[in-house]
C-alpha cells in the first residue's frame, strides 16, 4: 500500500487539483487558466468540507485524464496515489464500492496509453480497498486492461493466487463465470501453457448447471474448444468433461455433435472406435489442427487403461496387440509407456505373455466410479473393523493369561513364605526343647 507523505503546507488533494488544473489549462494562457484553476480548487475544497468524496474523485479524475499523455510517469503515479487514497475516506461500504468502480473504470479506459503504469495504479487501488467485492471489481478491470493494453505478462503471475482470491472475494456463480472466462481468454491470447488454459476453461464450464439451460448456449464454443484441447494434449488422459451440462449440450447440437462424439471416444472407447471416426471425419480433425498420429498414440495408451479396467487385472499380450493394432514386439514398449505415464501399475510376465495390473487410472470419474469407490471404502472399513476386533479379542485373552499367570506366581510366592515361616517356627520349638532339657 502506498503511503502519502505531505511535502508542503497545502493539503495533498488540493495540490494535485492545482497541479493537474494548471497543466490542463496551460495552453490557454494565464488570463483563462488562472480563473479556471481557482474555480476547480474552490470546488474541490467544497467537496472536502461536505465529505462528498465521490464528487471529488470524479473532479480530480477529469483533470488527471487530460494530463495523462503530458505528465511524467513519476508525476502520474503521485497524482493517482492521492486520488486512489480517496477510497478510504467514505464510511459507507457502498460508497467505497462506487468510488472503486469509478476509479478503476476511468484508469482502464485508455489501455493503449501507458498500460503498464495504469496497471500499477489499479494494483495500488486494489491494495487500499477493504471490501472484497470492490477488490474483485478492480481486479476484473485490471484483467481487461492487461489484455487490451497488451501487457498480459504483468497480470499472469497473479493467476497462481486465484484460489485464495476466490475465498476472499466470496463470489456468486455469475461473477466466477466471468472471471474464469476472462482469464482463459488472456491465457489463449498469451499462448500460455495449454494445461493452464484448459484448467480455467473447465472451471468456467463447471459454473453451468442443468438449471442454466437458458444461458448455457453461450458456453458452446468454449466447450468445443475445451474438448479439442483435451484431445490434443499428449499427457491428459482423465477428465469429467462428459458429466458437465455445458459439455453435454453439444451431443445434440448440429454444429458440435461430432466434437462431442470425439470426446466420448477418447474417454470411454478404444482405438478402433477412433480409427472409424477418423475415416469418416478426417477433414473435421484437420480443421481443428488435430494430428492423427498423436491421436493414435494417445488412444493406444487409453485403450490399455480400458483393458486394465475390464480384464480383472490380467491382460494377455495378444489382446493388447489386437486392441492397439500393433506388432508382437511392440506390446511391451507400449505397456512401459503406459507405466511411465502413470496410467497403470503392473508386472510384465514374459514367460506367460501376460501383464498383471495392480492399479489403473480411471478415464472418467463419474457416478459409477464414486459408487465403486464407496463399495471399496466400505469393504476396507469392514476389514479394518475385523482387524480391530481380533486385536481386542487377543488383548483380552492375553490379559486373562497374564492374570492367571500372576495368580500362579502369587500362589508360589505365598507357598514359599509359608515354608519359611514353618522352618522358622521349627527352629524356635527346637530351641525351646533344648533350653528346657
C-alpha positions as CSV (number, residue, x, y, z in Angstrom):
1,X,0.0,0.0,0.0
2,X,1.3,3.5,-0.9
3,X,1.7,6.0,1.9
4,X,1.0,9.6,1.3
5,X,3.6,11.9,2.9
6,X,2.7,15.7,2.7
7,X,5.7,17.8,1.5
8,X,4.1,21.2,1.8
9,X,1.5,23.1,3.9
10,X,-1.2,22.7,1.3
11,X,-3.4,19.7,1.5
12,X,-2.1,16.9,-0.9
13,X,-5.5,16.7,-2.5
14,X,-5.6,20.5,-3.3
15,X,-2.0,20.3,-4.5
16,X,-3.0,17.6,-7.0
17,X,-6.1,19.6,-8.1
18,X,-3.9,22.7,-8.6
19,X,-1.1,20.8,-10.5
20,X,-3.4,19.0,-12.9
21,X,-5.6,22.1,-13.5
22,X,-2.6,24.2,-14.3
23,X,-1.2,21.6,-16.7
24,X,-4.6,21.2,-18.3
25,X,-5.1,24.9,-18.9
26,X,-1.5,25.9,-19.6
27,X,-2.0,26.3,-23.3
28,X,-5.0,28.7,-22.8
29,X,-2.8,31.4,-21.3
30,X,-2.8,32.9,-17.8
31,X,-5.9,35.0,-18.3
32,X,-8.0,32.0,-19.0
33,X,-6.1,29.4,-16.9
34,X,-5.9,31.2,-13.5
35,X,-9.7,31.6,-13.0
36,X,-10.3,28.0,-14.1
37,X,-7.6,26.7,-11.7
38,X,-9.0,28.8,-8.8
39,X,-12.6,27.6,-9.6
40,X,-11.5,23.9,-9.6
41,X,-9.6,24.3,-6.3
42,X,-12.6,26.0,-4.7
43,X,-14.9,23.3,-5.9
44,X,-12.5,20.6,-4.6
45,X,-12.4,22.4,-1.2
46,X,-16.2,22.5,-1.0
47,X,-16.3,18.7,-1.7
48,X,-13.8,18.0,1.1
49,X,-15.7,20.1,3.6
50,X,-19.0,18.5,2.7
51,X,-17.5,15.0,2.7
52,X,-18.6,14.5,-1.0
53,X,-15.7,12.1,-1.8
54,X,-17.3,10.6,-4.9
55,X,-17.8,14.0,-6.5
56,X,-14.2,15.0,-5.5
57,X,-12.8,11.8,-7.1
58,X,-14.8,12.5,-10.3
59,X,-13.5,16.1,-10.4
60,X,-9.9,15.0,-9.9
61,X,-10.1,12.2,-12.5
62,X,-11.3,14.6,-15.2
63,X,-8.2,16.7,-14.9
64,X,-5.9,13.8,-14.4
65,X,-7.2,12.1,-17.5
66,X,-6.4,15.3,-19.5
67,X,-2.8,15.4,-18.3
68,X,-2.1,11.7,-18.7
69,X,-0.3,12.0,-22.0
70,X,1.6,15.1,-20.9
71,X,2.9,14.3,-17.4
72,X,5.8,12.1,-16.5
73,X,5.3,8.6,-15.1
74,X,6.6,9.7,-11.7
75,X,4.1,12.6,-11.6
76,X,1.2,10.5,-12.7
77,X,2.0,7.8,-10.1
78,X,1.9,10.5,-7.4
79,X,-1.3,12.1,-8.8
80,X,-3.2,8.8,-8.8
81,X,-1.8,7.7,-5.4
82,X,-3.5,10.8,-4.0
83,X,-6.7,10.2,-6.0
84,X,-6.9,6.5,-5.1
85,X,-6.4,7.2,-1.4
86,X,-9.9,8.9,-1.5
87,X,-11.5,5.4,-1.4
88,X,-10.6,5.1,2.3
89,X,-12.5,8.3,3.2
90,X,-16.2,7.3,3.0
91,X,-17.7,5.4,5.9
92,X,-20.2,3.6,3.7
93,X,-19.0,0.4,2.0
94,X,-21.5,1.0,-0.8
95,X,-19.9,4.4,-1.5
96,X,-16.4,2.9,-1.4
97,X,-17.6,0.3,-4.0
98,X,-19.0,3.1,-6.2
99,X,-15.7,5.0,-6.0
100,X,-13.7,1.9,-6.7
101,X,-15.8,1.3,-9.8
102,X,-15.4,4.9,-10.9
103,X,-11.6,5.0,-10.4
104,X,-10.8,1.6,-11.9
105,X,-13.1,2.1,-14.9
106,X,-11.6,5.5,-15.6
107,X,-8.0,4.2,-15.3
108,X,-8.6,1.3,-17.6
109,X,-10.5,3.4,-20.2
110,X,-7.4,4.2,-22.3
111,X,-5.5,0.9,-22.3
112,X,-3.1,1.9,-25.1
113,X,-1.8,4.9,-23.2
114,X,1.0,3.8,-20.7
115,X,-0.8,0.5,-19.9
116,X,1.9,-0.8,-17.5
117,X,1.6,2.3,-15.4
118,X,-2.2,2.1,-15.5
119,X,-2.0,-1.5,-14.3
120,X,0.3,-0.4,-11.4
121,X,-2.2,2.3,-10.4
122,X,-5.0,-0.3,-10.4
123,X,-3.0,-2.7,-8.1
124,X,-2.3,0.2,-5.8
125,X,-6.0,0.9,-5.7
126,X,-6.7,-2.8,-5.1
127,X,-4.4,-2.8,-2.0
128,X,-6.2,0.2,-0.5
129,X,-9.6,-1.5,-0.6
130,X,-11.1,-3.5,2.3
131,X,-14.4,-4.5,0.7
132,X,-13.9,-7.9,-1.0
133,X,-16.3,-7.2,-3.9
134,X,-14.6,-3.9,-4.5
135,X,-11.3,-5.7,-4.9
136,X,-12.8,-8.2,-7.3
137,X,-14.2,-5.3,-9.4
138,X,-10.8,-3.6,-9.6
139,X,-9.1,-6.9,-10.4
140,X,-11.5,-7.5,-13.3
141,X,-10.7,-4.1,-14.8
142,X,-7.0,-4.9,-14.4
143,X,-7.5,-8.1,-16.4
144,X,-9.3,-6.2,-19.2
145,X,-6.6,-3.5,-19.2
146,X,-3.8,-6.1,-19.3
147,X,-5.4,-7.8,-22.3
148,X,-6.4,-4.7,-24.3
149,X,-3.1,-2.9,-23.5
150,X,-1.0,-5.9,-24.4
151,X,0.7,-6.1,-21.0
152,X,-0.6,-9.6,-20.2
153,X,2.8,-10.7,-18.8
154,X,2.2,-8.3,-15.8
155,X,-1.1,-10.0,-14.8
156,X,-0.4,-13.7,-15.4
157,X,1.7,-14.2,-12.1
158,X,-1.5,-13.3,-10.1
159,X,-3.3,-16.3,-11.5
160,X,-1.4,-18.6,-9.1
161,X,-3.3,-16.9,-6.3
162,X,-6.8,-17.2,-7.8
163,X,-7.9,-19.9,-5.3
164,X,-7.1,-17.7,-2.3
165,X,-8.7,-14.7,-4.1
166,X,-11.9,-16.7,-4.5
167,X,-12.0,-17.5,-0.8
168,X,-11.5,-13.8,0.0
169,X,-14.0,-12.4,-2.6
170,X,-16.8,-15.0,-1.9
171,X,-18.2,-14.5,-5.4
172,X,-21.5,-15.7,-6.8
173,X,-21.7,-18.0,-9.8
174,X,-22.1,-15.4,-12.5
175,X,-19.0,-13.4,-11.2
176,X,-17.0,-16.6,-11.1
177,X,-18.0,-17.4,-14.6
178,X,-16.9,-14.0,-15.9
179,X,-13.6,-14.3,-14.0
180,X,-12.7,-17.8,-15.3
181,X,-13.7,-16.9,-18.9
182,X,-11.6,-13.7,-18.9
183,X,-8.6,-15.5,-17.5
184,X,-8.9,-18.3,-20.1
185,X,-9.1,-15.7,-22.9
186,X,-6.0,-14.0,-21.6
187,X,-4.1,-17.3,-21.5
188,X,-5.2,-18.1,-25.0
189,X,-4.1,-14.7,-26.2
190,X,-0.7,-15.1,-24.5
191,X,-0.4,-18.6,-25.8
192,X,0.4,-19.9,-22.4
193,X,0.6,-23.4,-21.2
194,X,-2.4,-25.3,-22.7
195,X,-2.9,-27.0,-19.4
196,X,-3.4,-23.7,-17.6
197,X,-5.8,-22.5,-20.3
198,X,-7.6,-25.9,-20.0
199,X,-7.8,-25.6,-16.2
200,X,-9.6,-22.2,-16.3
201,X,-11.9,-23.3,-19.2
202,X,-13.1,-26.3,-17.2
203,X,-13.6,-24.0,-14.2
204,X,-15.7,-21.8,-16.4
205,X,-17.7,-24.7,-17.8
206,X,-18.3,-26.1,-14.3
207,X,-20.2,-23.0,-13.3
208,X,-23.1,-24.1,-15.5
209,X,-25.7,-26.5,-14.2
210,X,-28.9,-28.1,-15.7
211,X,-30.8,-25.1,-14.2
212,X,-28.9,-22.8,-16.5
213,X,-30.4,-24.2,-19.7
214,X,-31.3,-20.7,-20.9
215,X,-27.8,-19.4,-20.6
216,X,-25.7,-22.4,-21.5
217,X,-25.9,-21.6,-25.1
218,X,-23.1,-19.0,-24.6
219,X,-20.8,-21.8,-23.4
220,X,-21.0,-24.0,-26.6
221,X,-18.0,-22.5,-28.3
222,X,-15.8,-22.7,-25.2
223,X,-17.0,-26.3,-24.5
224,X,-16.0,-27.3,-28.0
225,X,-12.6,-25.6,-27.7
226,X,-12.0,-27.4,-24.3
227,X,-12.7,-30.8,-25.9
228,X,-10.3,-30.0,-28.7
229,X,-7.6,-29.0,-26.2
230,X,-8.2,-32.2,-24.3
231,X,-7.8,-34.4,-27.4
232,X,-4.7,-32.6,-28.5
233,X,-3.0,-32.8,-25.1
234,X,-0.4,-35.6,-25.1
235,X,-0.5,-36.0,-21.3
236,X,-4.1,-35.6,-20.3
237,X,-5.9,-38.9,-20.0
238,X,-8.6,-38.4,-17.5
239,X,-11.4,-35.8,-17.0
240,X,-15.0,-35.4,-16.1
241,X,-16.0,-33.3,-19.1
242,X,-18.8,-35.7,-20.1
243,X,-20.6,-35.0,-16.8
244,X,-20.7,-31.2,-17.3
245,X,-24.0,-29.9,-18.6
246,X,-22.2,-27.2,-20.6
247,X,-20.4,-30.0,-22.5
248,X,-23.3,-32.5,-22.6
249,X,-25.4,-30.0,-24.5
250,X,-23.1,-30.5,-27.5
251,X,-24.3,-34.1,-28.0
252,X,-27.4,-33.0,-29.9
253,X,-26.0,-29.8,-31.3
254,X,-25.9,-29.7,-35.1
255,X,-22.6,-27.8,-35.2
256,X,-20.7,-29.5,-32.4
257,X,-22.2,-33.1,-32.2
258,X,-19.2,-34.7,-33.8
259,X,-16.8,-32.9,-31.4
260,X,-18.8,-34.4,-28.5
261,X,-18.6,-37.8,-30.2
262,X,-14.8,-37.5,-30.4
263,X,-14.7,-36.7,-26.6
264,X,-16.8,-39.7,-25.9
265,X,-14.5,-41.9,-27.9
266,X,-11.4,-40.6,-26.0
267,X,-12.9,-41.1,-22.6
268,X,-14.9,-44.3,-23.0
269,X,-13.9,-46.3,-26.1
270,X,-10.8,-47.9,-27.7
271,X,-8.5,-47.3,-30.7
272,X,-10.8,-49.0,-33.2
273,X,-13.6,-46.5,-32.5
274,X,-11.2,-43.6,-33.1
275,X,-10.0,-45.1,-36.3
276,X,-13.5,-45.4,-37.6
277,X,-14.2,-41.8,-36.6
278,X,-11.1,-40.6,-38.4
279,X,-12.0,-42.4,-41.6
280,X,-15.4,-40.6,-41.7
281,X,-14.3,-37.2,-40.3
282,X,-10.6,-36.6,-41.2
283,X,-11.4,-33.1,-42.6
284,X,-13.0,-32.1,-39.3
285,X,-10.0,-33.2,-37.3
286,X,-7.6,-31.4,-39.7
287,X,-9.7,-28.2,-39.5
288,X,-9.1,-28.1,-35.7
289,X,-5.4,-28.8,-36.0
290,X,-5.7,-32.3,-34.6
291,X,-2.7,-34.5,-35.6
292,X,-3.9,-38.1,-36.5
293,X,-0.7,-39.8,-35.4
294,X,-0.8,-38.1,-32.0
295,X,-4.3,-39.2,-31.5
296,X,-3.4,-42.8,-32.3
297,X,-0.6,-42.7,-29.7
298,X,-2.9,-41.3,-27.1
299,X,-5.8,-43.7,-27.8
300,X,-3.4,-46.7,-27.6
301,X,-2.5,-45.6,-24.1
302,X,-6.1,-45.1,-23.2
303,X,-7.0,-48.4,-24.7
304,X,-4.5,-50.1,-22.3
305,X,-6.3,-48.4,-19.4
306,X,-9.6,-49.6,-20.7
307,X,-8.3,-53.2,-20.9
308,X,-7.0,-52.9,-17.4
309,X,-10.4,-51.9,-16.1
310,X,-12.2,-54.8,-17.8
311,X,-9.9,-57.8,-17.7
312,X,-9.7,-58.5,-14.0
313,X,-6.1,-57.4,-13.7
314,X,-4.6,-59.8,-16.1
315,X,-4.2,-59.0,-19.8
316,X,-2.7,-61.4,-22.4
317,X,-0.2,-60.0,-24.9
318,X,-2.3,-61.0,-27.8
319,X,-5.2,-58.9,-26.6
320,X,-3.0,-55.8,-26.2
321,X,-1.6,-56.5,-29.7
322,X,-5.1,-56.7,-31.3
323,X,-6.6,-53.8,-29.4
324,X,-3.7,-51.4,-30.0
325,X,-3.2,-52.7,-33.6
326,X,0.5,-53.2,-33.2
327,X,3.1,-55.9,-33.8
328,X,4.2,-58.6,-31.3
329,X,7.4,-56.9,-30.5
330,X,5.6,-53.6,-29.7
331,X,3.5,-54.9,-26.9
332,X,6.0,-54.5,-24.1
333,X,7.2,-51.0,-25.2
334,X,3.6,-49.7,-25.1
335,X,3.0,-51.2,-21.7
336,X,6.1,-49.4,-20.5
337,X,4.8,-46.2,-21.9
338,X,1.6,-46.6,-20.0
339,X,3.5,-47.3,-16.8
340,X,5.7,-44.2,-17.5
341,X,2.6,-42.1,-18.0
342,X,1.4,-43.4,-14.6
343,X,-1.8,-44.8,-16.2
344,X,-1.2,-48.3,-14.8
345,X,1.0,-50.2,-12.3
346,X,1.7,-53.8,-13.4
347,X,4.2,-56.7,-13.6
348,X,5.2,-58.0,-17.1
349,X,5.1,-61.8,-17.2
350,X,7.2,-62.5,-20.3
351,X,7.1,-66.3,-19.7
352,X,3.3,-66.5,-19.8
353,X,2.9,-63.4,-22.1
354,X,0.5,-61.5,-19.8
355,X,0.7,-58.3,-17.8
356,X,-0.7,-58.4,-14.2
357,X,-2.2,-55.0,-13.4
358,X,-2.3,-53.8,-9.8
359,X,-3.6,-50.3,-10.4
360,X,-5.0,-48.3,-13.2
361,X,-6.2,-44.7,-13.7
362,X,-9.9,-44.1,-14.3
363,X,-10.5,-42.3,-17.6
364,X,-13.7,-40.7,-16.2
365,X,-14.7,-40.3,-12.6
366,X,-18.5,-40.1,-12.6
367,X,-21.3,-41.5,-10.6
368,X,-20.4,-45.1,-11.3
369,X,-16.8,-44.6,-10.1
370,X,-18.0,-42.9,-6.9
371,X,-20.2,-45.8,-6.2
372,X,-17.3,-48.2,-6.8
373,X,-15.1,-46.2,-4.5
374,X,-17.8,-46.2,-1.9
375,X,-18.0,-50.0,-2.0
376,X,-14.2,-50.3,-1.8
377,X,-14.2,-48.0,1.2
378,X,-17.0,-49.9,2.9
379,X,-15.1,-53.1,2.4
380,X,-11.9,-51.5,3.7
381,X,-13.7,-50.2,6.7
382,X,-15.2,-53.7,7.4
383,X,-11.7,-55.3,7.1
384,X,-10.2,-52.7,9.5
385,X,-13.1,-53.3,11.9
386,X,-12.4,-57.0,11.8
387,X,-8.7,-56.5,12.5
388,X,-9.5,-54.2,15.4
389,X,-12.0,-56.8,16.8
390,X,-9.4,-59.5,16.5
391,X,-6.7,-57.4,18.2
392,X,-9.1,-56.5,21.0
393,X,-10.0,-60.2,21.5
394,X,-6.4,-61.2,21.5
395,X,-5.7,-58.5,24.1
396,X,-8.4,-59.7,26.4
397,X,-7.1,-63.3,26.1
398,X,-3.6,-62.1,26.8
399,X,-4.7,-60.0,29.8
400,X,-6.6,-63.1,31.2
401,X,-3.5,-65.3,30.7
402,X,-1.3,-62.7,32.4
403,X,-3.8,-62.6,35.3
404,X,-3.8,-66.4,35.7
405,X,0.0,-66.5,35.5
406,X,0.2,-63.7,38.0
407,X,-2.1,-65.6,40.3
408,X,0.1,-68.7,40.0
409,X,3.2,-66.6,40.6
410,X,1.5,-65.1,43.7
411,X,0.5,-68.6,44.9
412,X,4.0,-69.9,44.5
413,X,5.4,-66.9,46.4
414,X,2.8,-67.4,49.2
415,X,3.8,-71.1,49.4
416,X,7.5,-70.1,49.8
417,X,6.6,-67.7,52.6
418,X,4.7,-70.5,54.5
419,X,7.6,-72.9,54.2
420,X,10.0,-70.2,55.5
421,X,7.6,-69.5,58.5
422,X,7.3,-73.2,59.2
423,X,11.1,-73.6,59.3
424,X,11.5,-70.6,61.5
425,X,8.8,-71.9,63.9
426,X,10.5,-75.3,63.9
427,X,13.8,-73.7,64.9
428,X,12.2,-71.8,67.8
429,X,10.5,-75.0,69.0
430,X,13.8,-76.9,68.9
431,X,15.5,-74.1,70.8
432,X,12.7,-74.3,73.5
433,X,13.2,-78.1,73.9
434,X,17.0,-77.7,74.1
435,X,16.8,-75.0,76.7
436,X,14.2,-77.0,78.7
437,X,16.4,-80.0,78.8
